[in-house]
Amino acid sequence: MGGAGPIGPLFSILLVPAVATGRNPVERLTAALGYYATGCWPIVGAVAGYWGTGHAVVGLMAWAACNVGLAIPWALAANWRGLLFALATTALPPLGVIGWLSPLNAAGVLFPGMGWIGLALAVGSMLAMHSALSVPAGQGRPRLFVGASWWTLLSAAIVAIGANVLAAPASAPHGWVGVQTHILPSKGNVLRAIQNNQSIIDAGLAQGKGARVVIFPEAVLENWLPGTRQQFAEAVPPGQIWLIGAQAGRSDAVVAVTHARATAMPLAKAAGLLLGGDWQPWKKDTLRPTWVQHAFALGGTRVWAALCVEQVQPWTWLGAAGETRDHRGDVQRLVSAAWHCSARDSEGQRERLGETHGNADSMGDEPLICRRAATAKRVLPTIVPSRDTGSPPAAPRTACILARTRRLPYASAID
């Protein structure tokens, strides 16, 4: 819904009036089902692309389960308490793990750079909208109360326009650059894995020339074992810091490498993962989310990393707002492997993934079609790609994304 731009998050707020006009739980549930059925439909294609077209039935089942699970809380939104319950339930774990379509996504589009105040204004606008529109549906309120609700909406609209006019565009920090990589899976071949590592190093040296901090895509390394660490430690030029996405143990992580030194302990681990993809709770050998993402210090700057699906999970961004509060000039580091493939590329995808649990760098021999940072842009309308080659690369990796903590989707107290 809305593609890679801010239209989808902006229109997500329309779920509130659609539910508010429902006269009973069945009508409210029907409205929510229509919203989520449309918004969750890409799940079917994602399952096919991730596991292969032979799993289309599984994709349909996942779509239906997400649709129904997310819609049920909205059936209870008969008043302001029910609305707050629905907003919280569909944005926070456990259900919030699949809460990509939360109306809270509209907060960053409507009130960019306003931090927690912007989030409060967004929620207040939804409450006012619900109160104003529920009256014609027979859930009466005093006329004065209805008038106040409409005035609240008008005031919020004026503030939203002003916030968008005055908001400064996001920009990458000086000396920070993102690297775009083009690699094929090692498929368990040790020599191929070493060659892949060297390709990543070559890309970093070429694209990161003169930079202070060089950032690589999510999960670009299949492991972070001593041999891999040594290979990268010997390659990083003096004075540079490389932040690399790697599978460290059972975590989707970010690791740091400087000249002659590679730390074994990750700087950050993904708080949220794709349920049914990298994270399969019913299996013991898949990646695991950490649930809480902490900011880390890098050369005197506090940095918070959002990896892959975290960029569209409301609860992780609420955590980011708390982590970066009162630290003006902090940096949000967004990295992803935003990819999708055609049906031709999807066939047999699961068999080609091997033990890498679906990382995009482990796709098959045929390159996939990339949508650079499409996932991140749904939530951050002003994120800035650190490097633009002018056309999408024909490879299963995308450039990482950098953005200051301006125009965050929910809150940015540091603008």
N, C-alpha and C positions, 0 to 999 in steps of 0.2 A: 504494500500500500504506500504509494508515494515514491517508489523507486529509491534512488540513492540520495535524494535531497531532503529538505525539511518539510515537504508537503505531508508525508505520512505522519510524522510526529505531531504536526499541527492539527491534522484532521482527527487524530486519535481522541481529542477532547470531545468530539461529536458523539462519542458513546454515551456521555452523560445525559444530554438532552434526549437521546433516543430511548434511554432507560427511564428517564423522568416522566415521559409521557405515557408510560405503561400504567394501566389502571389496576393491574393485579400481577402477582408473581409470574404467571404464565406469559403475559405480554412482555414483561421486563426480560424474562429469560429468552423469549423469542428474539427480541431486539439485540440482546447480547450475543446470541448464537449467530445471528446474521453478521454481526461485526467480526467476531472471531473466526467464523467459517471462511470469510473472505481474507482476513489478515493472516490466518494460519495456513492457508492453502500452499504456500511455498514449501511447507514441511514435506509434502509429498515428493516434490522434485529434489529436495535436499537428501531425503532418504535414498532415493534412486541414485543420485550422484555419489553418495557416500558409500553405499553398500552394493549398488548394482540394480539394474532395472528389474531383476527377478524378485526384488523385495517391494514391489509396488503395493501389495496388500498390506505389508507392514507400515508403509508410508501412509496409507489411507487410515489405518487403525490409529497411528500416532496423531494424525490430523484430527480425527474425531475425538480422541481422548483429550487433546489439548483444548479443542473447541468447547467441549462440554465442561471440562474442569474449570476453565477460566470464566465461563459464562454463568455458572451456578451462583457465585457470590452476588452477582448483579441482580438476580431475582429477588434478593432480600433488600435491595436499595429503595425501600418505600419512603424513607425519610433521611435526614442528614446523618443520623447514626449509621443507617444501612449503607449510605454512600461512602462514608469514611471506612467502614468495614470492607466494602468491596475494593476500594482503592488500595488499602493496606494489604489485603489478602492476595490480590493479584500482582502486587509489586514486590512483596517480601517473601523469603523462603518460608515454608517449602514450595508453595505453589508459584511463588515468584521466580523460581528457577526457570520456568517457561513463560515468564511474564513480559515478553518482548513488546507486547502491544498495549502496555499500560498508558492510560491517558496522562499520567505524570510526565510522559515523554514530551508533552507539549510545553512544559515549563521552560525549557531552555530556548525554545523558539520564540515564545511569547515574551519572556523576560530575561534576555541574555545578560550575563554579567551581574545579576542582582542577587546571586547567592541564595541563602535561606529565605530572604525576603521574597525573592522571585518565586520560590517554591510555595511559600505561604500564600502569595497572591494567586498563584495558579489553583491551589486547593480552594481558596476562598471563592474564586470565580466559579469553580465547579459547584460548590455548595449553593451559591447564589443562583446559578443556572438551574440547578435541580429544584430549588424552592420556587422559582418563578414559573417554571414550566409544568410543575406537578399540579398546580391549581386547576387548569382547564381539564385535567384528567380526573377531577373529582376528589382530589385529596386536599380539601380546602385549607387555606391560610387566610389570615386577616388581610384586607386589601392594602393596608399600610405596609405590612410585611412584604407583600409582593412588590410594591413600588420600591421599597428599599433594595430589594434584590436586583431589580432592573438598574437602579442607580449604581449599585455596586459593580454590575457588569460593565456599565458605561465607563465608570472610573477606571476599572481594570484595563479596558480597551485603550483608554488614553495613555495610561502608564506603559502599556505594551508597545504602543507606537513610539512613544518617547524613548523607551529603552532600546528599541531597534535602531532608531535614528542616531542615538548617542553612543551606542556600543562600538568600541574600537575593534577592528578586525584582529583575529588571532594571527600570530606569526611564530615561526620557529625561533628558538633562542639563537643568538649569534654563536656561530661555531659548531652548531649541531646539524648533522646531515643524516638522512636516511639512505639505506642501501637497498637496491632491488636485485634480487638473485634469480638465477635461472638454473635449476638443477633437476636431475632425474633421480629416482629412488635407487638406493644401493642394493635392495632386495637381499640383504644378508651378506653381500660380497664385501669383505673387509677392504680390499684394494679399491673398490668403487667408492666405499665410504670415505677413504682417505682422499681420493680424487675429488669427491664432492666437497670435503672440507677445504681443499686447496682452491676450488672454484669460488667458494664463499670468501676465502681470504683474498683472492685476486680481485673480487668485486669490491671488497672493503677497501683495499689499497687504492684501487682506481677511482672509485666514487667518493671516498672519504679523504682524498688528498687535501691537506691544509686544514682539515676540521679538527675540532677539539674533542667532540663526542660523536662517535659513529654508531648508528643504530641499525640493527638487522631485524628481519621479520620474525614473527612468532614461530617457534618450534622449527627453526631452520636446521638445527642440529638434532640428530636422532639420539644422541647421548651426550653426557658430560663426564666421561671417564678420564682417567689420568692421561692417556695417550692423546685424546682430543684436546685436553687442556694444554698439554705441552706444545702441541702443534700450533695452537693459536697464540700462546704466550710468546713464542719465538717469532711470530709474524707481525704483531702489533708494533707500529713505529713508536719511538719515544715521544712522550707528550700527548699521546692519544688514549682515549678510553673507548673500548668497544663494548656495547651492550648487545648481547646476542640472545635470541630466543632458542631455548634448548629443552629437551625432555630430560629433566634431572630426576632420576628415580621414577616416582609415580606422580610427578608434578610437571605441569606446563609452566616453565620458569623463564626468568631473565637472569643471565649471568654476566659478570663483568670481567673484562680482560684488559690489562695494561701491558706495557713493554716488560717482558720477562716474568710476568706474574698473572696467573689465572686463578681466581678464587673458586674453591670447590663448592662453597655454600652460595646458593642463588641469592640475588638481591631481592627478588620478588617471585612469588608463586601465584598462579591464577586462583582467584577466590571462587570464580564460577567457571564451569565447563559445560560443554554441549551435552545435555542428557541424551543418552542413547548413542552418542558418537564417541568422543574421547573418554567420556565418563559413562560407565555402565555399572551401576551399583550392584547388580546381581552377579558380577564377575569380580574375581580377586586380582586380576592382572591388568586392569585398566588404570588410567590416570584418575586422580582424586582431587576434588576442589579443596582449597584451604578455608573457604568461606569468608575469611577476613583478609583484605589486602592492605598492607602497610606501606606508607611512604618510606623512601630511603634517601640518604644523603649522598650527593655526588658532586664533589668539588665545591662545597658550600651551597649547593642548591638542593632543595627538597624535591624529589621526583616521585610521582605516583604512576604506576604502569597499569594499563588496561589491556588485557590480552584477549583477542578474538571475541567470543560471545559476551564477555564482560561489558563490551561497549554498548550492548543493547539490554543489559539487565539493570533495571532501576536500582535495586538494592546495592549493587556494587558502586554505583555513582553516588549514592547517599553516603556510603562509607568513605568515598574519595573526598566528598565535601567536608566531612568531619576530620579526615586526616590532614587536609591542606588548609584548614581554617587559620586565619590570622598570619599567614605566611605569604606576604606579597611577593610576586615574582616567581612563585613555584611553577613547576612544569608538569603538565600532564603528558605522558608518553603513551601513545596509542599504537599498538602493533597488531597486525592481523594477517591472516592468510585468506583473504576474501577471494573465493574462487567459486566458479560454477562450471558445469560441463554439459555438453549436449548428450542426448540419449546414446549416441554412438560412442562417446567417451566413457559413459557411465557403465556400460556392460562389463561385468566382471571386476568392478572397481574393488570390491571387498577382497577378492583373492590377490589383487596386486598390492594391497596395503601392507601385508605381512604383519610384523610386530610393532609397527609404528603408530597403531591406533588412529589412523586416519589423518595424520598430519598432511597438510597440503603439499609438502615437498616430497611426499612419498607416492605421488600419483603415478600412473602408468607411463609407458613410453610415449604415447601421444600427448602432446602438451594440451592442457586445458585452457579454456577461454577465461581470461582474468577480468574481474571487475575491480579496478583498483580502489581499495578502501570503501567499497560500497556499504559494507556493514557498518563501519564507523560513521559514515555520513548520515545514516538514518537518525543517529542520535546527536551528532555534533555537526550542525549545519555550517560551521565555520572552521572546521579543522583544516590545516594547511599541509598538503603533501610536501614532503621535504625535497622531492625531486620529481620532475615531470618530464617524461620522455616524449610527450606529444601524442602517443598512441598506446593502447593497452598492449602489454607484452604477451607474446605467445608462449607463456610458461606458467607453471602452477604456483608461482610465488608473486606476491605484490610488495610494493614498497611499504615500509612502515610509515606511520603518520606521526607528526609532531604538532602539538598545539599548546599554547599557554593556557592557563586556567581562566580563560575568558569564554563567555558564552557556553558554559557547561550545561548539560541537559537538565540538571536539577539545582545545583548550588555551587557558587564560587565566591567565597568570602574574601578572596585575595585580589579581586579585580580593582 
